[in-house]
């Protein structure tokens, strides 16, 4: 990650914002981090990771990425090789599944 002062970023904007997909730019003001810049591809990946981890809702991720159809979101997750959030269950979901499994086994058998 490249680090520059806010003044340097302002004075040489084009030069500092010319970076690749896996790079980012940390801008400091008075010696403390104030802003971070990265590519749109990196932003999409970060938002998809947050969705996959359950940190943001399906509505929020689709709104942020400008998607209208859930299938596009699933395609994008696959493109970035990020797992679907339904693969991760919280404790209450795990407890509900544990209660349901004996009943489901009875029905199936």
C-alpha positions as CSV (number, residue, x, y, z in Angstrom):
1,X,0.0,0.0,0.0
2,X,1.3,3.4,-1.0
3,X,1.1,6.2,1.6
4,X,1.1,9.9,0.7
5,X,0.2,13.1,2.5
6,X,-3.1,14.8,1.7
7,X,-1.2,17.7,0.1
8,X,0.8,15.4,-2.1
9,X,-2.3,13.5,-3.1
10,X,-4.0,16.8,-4.0
11,X,-1.0,18.3,-5.9
12,X,-0.2,15.1,-7.9
13,X,-3.7,13.6,-8.1
14,X,-3.4,11.8,-11.4
15,X,0.0,10.4,-10.6
16,X,-1.0,8.8,-7.3
17,X,-4.3,7.5,-8.5
18,X,-2.8,5.4,-11.3
19,X,-2.6,2.0,-9.6
20,X,-3.5,-1.6,-10.3
21,X,-6.4,-3.7,-9.1
22,X,-4.5,-5.1,-6.0
23,X,-3.1,-1.8,-4.9
24,X,-4.5,0.9,-2.6
25,X,-3.5,4.4,-1.5
26,X,-3.5,5.6,2.1
27,X,-3.8,9.3,2.4
28,X,-2.6,10.9,5.7
29,X,-3.5,14.3,7.1
30,X,-1.1,15.6,9.8
31,X,0.6,12.2,10.0
32,X,-2.7,10.3,10.7
33,X,-4.6,8.1,8.2
34,X,-7.6,10.1,6.8
35,X,-8.6,8.4,3.6
36,X,-8.1,5.3,1.6
37,X,-8.4,4.9,-2.2
38,X,-8.6,1.7,-4.2
39,X,-10.0,0.6,-7.5
40,X,-13.7,-0.1,-8.2
41,X,-12.9,-3.9,-8.5
42,X,-11.4,-3.8,-5.0
43,X,-14.4,-2.0,-3.7
44,X,-16.8,-4.7,-5.2
45,X,-14.7,-7.5,-3.8
46,X,-14.7,-5.9,-0.3
47,X,-18.5,-5.4,-0.4
48,X,-19.0,-9.0,-1.6
49,X,-16.8,-10.3,1.2
50,X,-18.8,-8.3,3.8
51,X,-22.0,-9.8,2.3
52,X,-20.6,-13.3,2.4
53,X,-19.6,-12.8,6.0
54,X,-23.1,-11.6,7.0
55,X,-22.0,-8.1,7.8
56,X,-24.3,-6.4,5.3
57,X,-27.7,-7.5,3.9
58,X,-28.6,-8.7,0.5
59,X,-30.5,-5.5,-0.1
60,X,-27.5,-3.4,0.9
61,X,-25.1,-5.3,-1.3
62,X,-27.4,-5.2,-4.3
63,X,-28.1,-1.5,-3.8
64,X,-24.4,-0.7,-3.5
65,X,-23.4,-2.7,-6.6
66,X,-26.4,-1.5,-8.6
67,X,-27.9,-5.0,-9.1
68,X,-31.6,-5.6,-9.7
69,X,-31.6,-9.4,-9.9
70,X,-30.3,-11.8,-7.2
71,X,-28.9,-14.0,-10.0
72,X,-26.5,-11.2,-10.9
73,X,-25.2,-11.1,-7.3
74,X,-24.7,-14.9,-7.3
75,X,-22.8,-14.7,-10.6
76,X,-20.6,-11.9,-9.2
77,X,-19.9,-13.9,-6.0
78,X,-18.8,-16.8,-8.3
79,X,-16.7,-14.5,-10.5
80,X,-14.8,-13.3,-7.4
81,X,-14.6,-16.8,-6.0
82,X,-16.4,-15.7,-2.8
83,X,-18.7,-18.1,-1.0
84,X,-22.4,-17.5,-0.5
85,X,-23.5,-16.3,2.9
86,X,-26.0,-19.1,3.4
87,X,-23.0,-21.4,3.8
88,X,-22.3,-19.6,7.2
89,X,-24.9,-20.1,9.9
90,X,-25.1,-18.1,13.2
91,X,-25.7,-19.9,16.5
92,X,-29.5,-19.5,16.4
93,X,-29.6,-21.0,12.9
94,X,-27.4,-23.9,14.0
95,X,-29.6,-24.5,17.0
96,X,-32.8,-24.5,14.8
97,X,-31.1,-27.0,12.4
98,X,-30.1,-29.2,15.3
99,X,-33.7,-29.3,16.5
100,X,-35.1,-29.9,13.0
101,X,-32.7,-32.7,12.0
102,X,-34.3,-35.5,14.2
103,X,-37.7,-34.7,12.8
104,X,-36.4,-34.6,9.2
105,X,-34.6,-37.9,9.7
106,X,-37.9,-39.5,10.9
107,X,-39.7,-38.2,7.8
108,X,-37.0,-39.3,5.4
109,X,-36.6,-42.8,6.9
